[in-house]
């Protein structure tokens, strides 16, 4: 039976916390600018001593700025672009409570440690040679747990997820069966997934047998043009009778999808966010609720999401639980990139999306 790691609260009766000074609060000199010596947040839970009391930043992210709201008595973590002139910004760069700032990095109950601790050991990295069987078993049990306990699972997908008919089917089933609460992607994933439903191809190649269709290089452009003619993806799905695929499953099951644009986009589709920061805010609106994040075959989108995702989530009842993060890619570098963040939850799985989806499908009976 899957169990969440339990949160270990700091013992604020310890002398270092009792004797710690209040953290320093300094007015922001300008909009989008913090005072000198500002504190930058990490992926870990962070506490700030204000008026003799320790406050947790409940909704955090890395590389942002803690701002004290006197009215609500809360610490808000905001991006630099969202700092307002006169905001009370936390100043200080120690993390051990000596300046009223405490970064709580060792905060989870650990699984039983291996008895063998060797200075020299083989196969300690996560590579093509790594055994991922246990990772699949754990992830499958985690997804079942999230579904049963009202978790918020966010998937971050690259276009390769739409190139194979079975990968598309499994992702569609995951959405339909409650294992996905939000989907984050770019213009390409949606375009090629809808191309697959509309014309049976992805970038002109058949999604079943990979054969190139005659003049198939027009197919994704014809798909974009048809969708833009209808004015929206849902309207296109309804009027063209589309009944399969990832985006179709999102629309039919009322699962939100966030599509962010890039310089190289064709079209783009009507729902694509063309303004980077509007798209970033929309991503973070889902990250704020995420309890598990799974990124597949998209380095940039997954890292962008990872930079907005802390290692913890404060639930409505005040419970603090871990946020689990997986990155799936054929490249060892890409799969391990978020693991380098030092997160308890960021794990890389080195494989292609078709095999990954097939393993999930078997474990979840999809």
SULPESUL-V268412 format. One record per residue. N is the residue number from 0. PSI is psi in whole degrees, 0 to 359 (NA if undefined). BURIAL is + if it has 9 or more other C-alpha atoms within 8 Angstrom, else -. Layout:
n | psi | burial
N | PSI | BURIAL
N | PSI | BURIAL
This chain:
n | psi | burial
0 | 127 | -
1 | 137 | -
2 | 136 | -
3 | 147 | -
4 | 140 | +
5 | 142 | -
6 | 134 | +
7 | 108 | -
8 | 143 | -
9 | 147 | -
10 | 94 | -
11 | 3 | -
12 | 352 | -
13 | 150 | -
14 | 321 | -
15 | 328 | -
16 | 320 | +
17 | 317 | -
18 | 354 | -
19 | 143 | +
20 | 166 | +
21 | 147 | +
22 | 155 | +
23 | 130 | +
24 | 126 | +
25 | 140 | +
26 | 135 | +
27 | 128 | +
28 | 332 | +
29 | 162 | +
30 | 139 | +
31 | 13 | +
32 | 131 | +
33 | 157 | +
34 | 159 | +
35 | 143 | -
36 | 14 | -
37 | 154 | +
38 | 134 | +
39 | 135 | +
40 | 161 | +
41 | 194 | +
42 | 353 | +
43 | 163 | +
44 | 135 | +
45 | 136 | +
46 | 146 | +
47 | 130 | +
48 | 117 | +
49 | 126 | +
50 | 39 | -
51 | 3 | -
52 | 143 | -
53 | 127 | +
54 | 133 | +
55 | 134 | +
56 | 104 | +
57 | 336 | +
58 | 92 | +
59 | 175 | +
60 | 162 | +
61 | 155 | +
62 | 36 | +
63 | 185 | +
64 | 130 | +
65 | 130 | +
66 | 130 | +
67 | 128 | +
68 | 105 | +
69 | 325 | -
70 | 312 | -
71 | 351 | -
72 | 49 | -
73 | 151 | +
74 | 119 | +
75 | 137 | +
76 | 117 | +
77 | 151 | +
78 | 156 | +
79 | 321 | +
80 | 345 | -
81 | 5 | -
82 | 136 | +
83 | 147 | +
84 | 130 | +
85 | 356 | -
86 | 145 | +
87 | 102 | +
88 | 138 | +
89 | 129 | +
90 | 136 | +
91 | 143 | +
92 | 15 | -
93 | 160 | +
94 | 11 | +
95 | 17 | -
96 | 353 | +
97 | 339 | +
98 | 22 | +
99 | 18 | +
100 | 127 | +
101 | 120 | +
102 | 116 | +
103 | 83 | +
104 | 335 | -
105 | 74 | -
106 | 9 | +
107 | 145 | -
108 | 136 | -
109 | 152 | -
110 | 159 | -
111 | 126 | -
112 | 145 | -
113 | 140 | -
114 | 333 | -
115 | 119 | -
116 | 102 | -
117 | 143 | -
118 | 322 | -
119 | 130 | -
120 | 151 | -
121 | 159 | -
122 | 48 | -
123 | 345 | -
124 | 171 | -
125 | 108 | +
126 | 188 | -
127 | 337 | -
128 | 356 | -
129 | 143 | -
130 | 117 | -
131 | 9 | -
132 | 313 | -
133 | 324 | -
134 | 317 | -
135 | 315 | +
136 | 316 | +
137 | 316 | +
138 | 318 | -
139 | 316 | +
140 | 324 | +
141 | 315 | +
142 | 321 | +
143 | 319 | +
144 | 313 | +
145 | 317 | +
146 | 319 | +
147 | 336 | -
148 | 21 | -
149 | 33 | -
150 | 172 | +
151 | 99 | +
152 | 122 | +
153 | 127 | +
154 | 137 | +
155 | 113 | +
156 | 138 | +
157 | 169 | +
158 | 335 | +
159 | 338 | +
160 | 345 | +
161 | 359 | +
162 | 343 | +
163 | 134 | +
164 | 324 | +
165 | 321 | +
166 | 318 | +
167 | 317 | +
168 | 314 | +
169 | 316 | +
170 | 321 | +
171 | 320 | +
172 | 322 | +
173 | 317 | +
174 | 312 | +
175 | 332 | +
176 | 14 | -
177 | 17 | -
178 | 11 | +
179 | 122 | +
180 | 345 | +
181 | 148 | +
182 | 129 | +
183 | 135 | +
184 | 187 | +
185 | 183 | +
186 | 323 | +
187 | 316 | +
188 | 311 | +
189 | 318 | +
190 | 310 | +
191 | 329 | +
192 | 315 | +
193 | 329 | +
194 | 320 | +
195 | 320 | +
196 | 326 | +
197 | 315 | +
198 | 359 | -
199 | 14 | +
200 | 167 | +
201 | 118 | +
202 | 38 | +
203 | 354 | +
204 | 135 | +
205 | 131 | +
206 | 351 | +
207 | 311 | -
208 | 1 | -
209 | 12 | -
210 | 141 | -
211 | 127 | -
212 | 148 | +
213 | 129 | -
214 | 28 | -
215 | 339 | +
216 | 350 | -
217 | 344 | -
218 | 316 | +
219 | 329 | +
220 | 321 | +
221 | 324 | -
222 | 312 | +
223 | 315 | +
224 | 319 | +
225 | 316 | +
226 | 316 | +
227 | 330 | +
228 | 320 | -
229 | 336 | +
230 | 346 | +
231 | 158 | +
232 | 313 | +
233 | 321 | -
234 | 318 | +
235 | 314 | +
236 | 317 | +
237 | 311 | -
238 | 330 | -
239 | 0 | -
240 | 33 | -
241 | 131 | +
242 | 17 | -
243 | 164 | +
244 | 171 | +
245 | 307 | +
246 | 321 | +
247 | 318 | +
248 | 322 | +
249 | 312 | +
250 | 313 | +
251 | 338 | -
252 | 12 | -
253 | 39 | -
254 | 122 | +
255 | 141 | +
256 | 140 | +
257 | 117 | +
258 | 121 | +
259 | 138 | +
260 | 166 | +
261 | 170 | -
262 | 326 | -
263 | 3 | -
264 | 142 | +
265 | 141 | -
266 | 264 | -
267 | 187 | +
268 | 157 | +
269 | 325 | +
270 | 356 | -
271 | 131 | +
272 | 119 | +
273 | 341 | -
274 | 120 | -
275 | 315 | +
276 | 333 | -
277 | 317 | -
278 | 319 | +
279 | 316 | -
280 | 322 | -
281 | 319 | +
282 | 312 | +
283 | 333 | +
284 | 331 | -
285 | 323 | +
286 | 326 | +
287 | 338 | +
288 | 350 | -
289 | 139 | +
290 | 336 | +
291 | 138 | +
292 | 133 | +
293 | 116 | +
294 | 136 | +
295 | 123 | +
296 | 36 | +
297 | 102 | +
298 | 309 | -
299 | 314 | -
300 | 322 | +
301 | 317 | +
302 | 320 | +
303 | 316 | -
304 | 319 | +
305 | 324 | +
306 | 344 | +
307 | 1 | +
308 | 116 | +
309 | 174 | +
310 | 359 | +
311 | 160 | +
312 | 132 | +
313 | 115 | +
314 | 170 | -
315 | 329 | -
316 | 6 | -
317 | 352 | -
318 | 140 | -
319 | 125 | +
320 | 160 | +
321 | 153 | +
322 | 126 | +
323 | 140 | +
324 | 126 | +
325 | 142 | +
326 | 120 | +
327 | 125 | +
328 | 156 | +
329 | 340 | +
330 | 127 | -
331 | 319 | +
332 | 312 | -
333 | 316 | +
334 | 331 | +
335 | 356 | +
336 | 312 | +
337 | 336 | +
338 | 332 | +
339 | 350 | -
340 | 349 | -
341 | 19 | -
342 | 139 | +
343 | 325 | -
344 | 347 | +
345 | 112 | +
346 | 139 | +
347 | 141 | +
348 | 119 | +
349 | 102 | +
350 | 173 | +
351 | 161 | +
352 | 330 | +
353 | 313 | +
354 | 321 | -
355 | 313 | +
356 | 321 | +
357 | 320 | +
358 | 318 | +
359 | 317 | +
360 | 318 | +
361 | 318 | -
362 | 333 | +
363 | 4 | -
364 | 47 | -
365 | NA | -
